[in-house]
Amino acid sequence: MTQAADISKVQGEGDYDAARRYDKAAHEFAESGKVEEAARDARPKTPEEAEELSRAERAGKAHSKGEDPAPGSTDTPPLP
């Protein structure tokens, strides 16, 4: 296999074909008009499920280094 062929089959974070497919699918979904319906369908079905999701979110945030700054912002999150 040539070096050029190796580069075209990069996987993991460098899988450019997969990134393009994902971007295309995400754009098509956003343009489809089905986003609101999907958001409604994804809401917790019971108070117990809502609490479980809240606990999972709190647990995840406990391991985080903070919120990302707003897109385009020059602010950086505070250091721990």
Secondary structure, DSSP 8 states (H G I E B T S, - for coil): --HHHHHHT--GGG-HHHHHHHHHHHHHHHHTT-HHHHHHHHS-SSHHHHHHHHHHHHHHHHTS------TT--------
